[in-house]
Amino acid sequence: MQFPVYIVIGRWSVHPHVFFELLGYAAGVALVLRLRRRYGDPLEGSRRWSVGAAALIGGAAGSRILEWPDGKTIVGGLIGGLIAVELTKRILGVKTATGDMFAVPLSIGIAIGRVGCFLTGLPDNTHGNPTTLWTGVDFGDGVRRHPTQLYEAAFLIALAAMLSWVRTRLTRPGDQFRLFMVAYTAFRLGVDFIKPERLLALGLSAIQWACVAALAYYAPHIPRLLREAIVGGPEARSALE
């Protein structure tokens, strides 16, 4: 396989990063619309548009902030979007959790985008460290490296399935999104140890410190989320009484 692997569509050759990023966005939007039709939307039109705009602006800002030290953007985009949405909701007086219908679409959309990162090869700067494991991939320079993009894609597909399965087990609005953020940032905190990251302090990169901050933010919810995901809401409470 020669990287980057261009996607041939008729007479055109499309860069894999562009192709799979657009495909990821399209799949994510389609899933959001489907979930909205099926389960409804806790916000009416005008407020949903305001919160959505905040998520886009905050996500772009967060991506740029973490792009400076590490050149990778997804974690920064998620955290920046979360901060902007919470601030906007406070300004609008919205107290309802609004993120549940985005948890599964984000998982699927990011997973699809990571395939494009993998097919782009070394220039994407999302590969892992050299390895002798059978999973190692030579991206064109003769060195077998961890295909961390595929590790992440596989994890996110499994996460999407798990989030769908535990939806009825979780007892509070917003729990699906909380569980998504906890699971994804915990995964990134771990998997980034096998990436050639630029370290800031205590052996952690900027992205890993952002993951630590996100996990600290959600820490009060983590025991309950894990308990309910495994046992279920009412059953979990009964087991503790």
C-alpha positions in Angstrom: 0.0 0.0 0.0 1.4 3.4 -1.0 0.4 6.4 1.2 -1.5 8.6 0.8 -4.2 6.3 -0.6 -6.3 8.5 -2.9 -10.0 7.7 -3.3 -10.8 7.4 -7.0 -14.3 8.6 -8.0 -14.8 8.4 -11.7 -12.3 10.7 -13.2 -11.3 12.4 -10.0 -8.8 11.4 -7.3 -9.8 12.7 -3.8 -7.4 13.0 -0.9 -8.4 10.5 1.7 -8.4 13.0 4.6 -10.8 15.2 2.7 -13.0 12.3 1.5 -13.4 10.6 4.9 -13.7 13.9 6.9 -16.6 14.9 4.7 -18.1 11.4 4.9 -17.7 11.5 8.7 -19.5 14.9 8.9 -22.3 13.6 6.6 -22.8 10.4 8.6 -22.8 12.3 11.8 -25.4 14.8 10.6 -27.6 12.0 9.2 -27.5 10.2 12.5 -28.3 13.3 14.5 -31.4 13.9 12.3 -32.5 10.3 12.7 -32.1 10.4 16.4 -33.9 13.7 16.6 -36.9 12.3 14.7 -36.9 9.2 16.9 -36.4 10.6 20.3 -37.2 14.3 19.9 -35.1 17.4 20.7 -35.0 19.0 24.2 -34.5 22.4 22.6 -36.8 24.4 20.3 -35.6 25.7 17.0 -34.1 29.1 17.9 -32.3 27.9 21.0 -31.0 24.8 19.2 -29.5 27.0 16.5 -27.8 29.1 19.1 -26.4 26.2 20.9 -25.4 24.5 17.7 -23.6 27.7 16.6 -21.8 27.9 19.9 -20.6 24.3 19.5 -19.2 25.0 16.1 -17.4 28.2 17.2 -16.2 26.7 20.4 -15.0 23.5 18.7 -13.1 25.5 16.1 -11.4 27.6 18.8 -10.6 24.6 21.0 -9.1 22.9 18.0 -6.8 25.8 17.2 -5.7 26.1 20.8 -4.5 22.5 20.9 -3.3 22.5 17.3 -0.4 24.9 18.3 1.5 22.4 20.6 0.4 19.1 19.1 -1.1 19.6 15.7 -4.1 17.4 16.5 -7.5 18.8 17.0 -10.4 16.5 17.9 -9.9 16.6 21.7 -9.6 20.4 21.7 -12.7 20.6 19.4 -14.8 18.5 21.8 -13.7 20.4 24.9 -14.0 23.8 23.2 -17.4 23.0 22.0 -18.5 21.8 25.4 -17.3 25.0 27.1 -19.0 27.2 24.5 -22.3 25.2 24.7 -22.4 25.4 28.5 -21.7 29.1 28.5 -24.4 29.7 25.8 -26.9 27.6 27.7 -26.3 29.6 30.9 -26.8 32.9 29.0 -30.1 31.6 27.5 -31.2 30.1 30.8 -31.3 26.6 29.4 -31.0 24.0 32.2 -31.8 20.9 30.1 -29.0 18.6 29.0 -28.7 18.8 25.3 -25.9 16.5 24.2 -27.3 13.0 24.2 -28.3 12.8 20.6 -24.7 13.8 19.6 -22.9 11.0 21.5 -23.3 8.2 19.0 -23.0 10.4 15.9 -19.8 11.9 17.2 -18.4 8.4 17.8 -19.3 7.2 14.3 -18.2 10.5 12.6 -14.8 10.6 14.3 -14.3 6.9 13.5 -14.9 7.5 9.8 -12.6 10.5 9.9 -9.8 8.4 11.4 -9.8 6.0 8.4 -8.9 9.1 6.3 -6.1 9.9 8.8 -4.7 6.4 8.4 -4.9 6.4 4.6 -3.1 9.8 4.6 0.0 8.2 6.1 2.8 10.0 7.8 1.9 13.6 6.8 -1.2 13.4 8.9 0.9 13.1 12.1 -1.6 10.8 13.8 0.5 7.6 13.6 2.0 5.8 16.6 5.5 5.0 17.7 7.6 2.2 16.0 6.5 -1.3 17.0 7.3 -4.9 16.4 3.8 -6.1 17.0 1.8 -7.7 14.2 -0.4 -4.6 14.0 2.5 -2.5 12.9 2.1 -0.7 9.6 4.8 0.7 7.3 3.6 4.1 6.1 6.2 4.3 3.5 9.5 5.0 5.2 10.4 1.4 6.1 9.4 1.7 9.8 6.5 -0.3 11.2 4.4 1.9 13.5 1.3 1.5 15.6 -1.7 2.4 13.4 -3.2 4.4 16.2 -5.8 5.8 13.8 -7.3 2.3 13.3 -7.1 1.6 17.1 -9.1 4.7 17.6 -11.6 3.9 14.9 -12.2 0.4 16.3 -12.6 1.8 19.8 -15.1 4.4 18.6 -17.3 1.9 16.8 -17.4 -0.3 19.9 -18.2 2.9 21.9 -21.1 3.8 19.6 -22.5 0.3 20.1 -22.1 0.5 23.8 -23.7 3.9 24.1 -26.7 2.7 22.1 -27.1 -0.4 24.3 -26.9 1.5 27.6 -29.2 4.4 26.6 -32.1 3.0 28.6 -29.9 2.1 31.6 -28.8 5.7 32.2 -31.0 7.7 34.5 -30.2 11.4 33.8 -30.5 13.5 30.7 -27.0 14.1 29.3 -25.6 10.9 30.5 -25.0 9.4 27.1 -22.8 12.4 26.2 -21.1 12.4 29.6 -20.2 8.7 29.1 -19.0 9.4 25.6 -16.7 12.2 26.8 -15.4 10.1 29.7 -14.7 7.0 27.5 -13.1 8.9 24.6 -10.9 11.2 26.7 -9.8 8.2 28.9 -8.9 6.3 25.7 -7.0 9.2 24.2 -5.1 9.7 27.5 -4.0 6.1 27.2 -3.4 5.7 23.5 -1.4 8.9 23.2 1.4 7.3 25.3 2.3 5.3 22.2 2.4 8.3 19.9 5.4 10.6 19.2 3.9 13.5 21.1 5.5 16.7 22.2 5.5 16.5 26.0 4.7 19.5 28.2 5.0 18.3 31.8 5.1 15.1 33.9 5.4 13.1 30.7 2.1 14.2 29.3 1.3 16.1 26.0 -1.1 19.0 25.7 -3.8 16.7 24.4 -3.3 14.3 27.4 -3.5 17.2 29.9 -6.7 18.3 28.1 -8.0 14.8 28.6 -7.1 14.9 32.3 -9.0 18.2 32.7 -12.1 16.7 31.0 -12.0 13.6 33.2 -11.6 15.8 36.3 -14.7 17.8 35.1 -16.7 14.6 34.8 -15.2 12.9 37.8 -18.3 13.4 40.1 -20.4 11.5 37.5 -18.0 8.7 36.6 -18.9 6.2 39.5 -22.6 6.6 38.8 -22.2 6.3 35.0 -20.2 3.1 35.3 -22.6 1.6 37.8 -25.7 2.4 35.7 -24.0 1.3 32.5 -23.1 -2.1 34.0 -26.1 -2.8 36.3 -28.8 -0.3 35.3 -30.4 2.6 37.0 -32.9 1.3 39.5 -31.1 -2.0 39.9 -27.9 -0.1 40.7 -29.5 2.0 43.3 -31.2 -1.1 44.9 -27.9 -2.9 45.0 -26.3 -0.1 47.1 -29.2 0.1 49.6 
